[in-house]
């Protein structure tokens, strides 16, 4: 089955530093998504990428859809304490009969030291 | 606009029992997907329902089942619970299931003892 390799697994950074995390896949995806999950909550969509090579920003977050369609990265600039959480990449694939499903990476746990 | 509502938030069940979890999607959303989240396996797709029909199913045993009602609310059922079924069960809704995006609920934390 499809698998997403997300790295790093965890990061400890100083407040104000920039952060970078990435995802690679053995399969091609037509849509890449980045989610953030806070403790006790469901994932919240941060950025969606629809075209190979696309670079999209959402405030301090920037994500890119790799040219090969097998990878994506997420950057967070000038981190703040509320950036703490687990970040997931996800690839969206068509499963037939009008249905799609998400394949998730294992997540990057981000800790920000004030 | 209300978000995706999952009930209950927490459940403790005994091995061998069965459990039913509920999900109310965002108003107007017709697709409901279910995911299981565990520390070891991460987030894994269970199944997707659209207009009361299961359109897609992940690689889970038949003990895991679901249904969707005419108002798009969905339930999932796990029978003959095993310790390994302890997980956070997440429901996500979307207009049609696809690139229009998924909105997740806060999940139901199931503990099997």
Interface residues (C-beta under 8 A of the other chain):
Chain A: X1 X30 X31 X33 X35 X40 X41 X42 X43 X44 X45 X48 X50 X88 X90 X92 X94 X95 X96 X97 X98 X99 X100 X101 X102 X103 X104 X105 X106 X107
Chain B: X4 X33 X35 X42 X43 X44 X45 X48 X50 X55 X56 X58 X59 X90 X92 X96 X97 X98 X99 X101 X102 X103 X104 X105 X106 X107
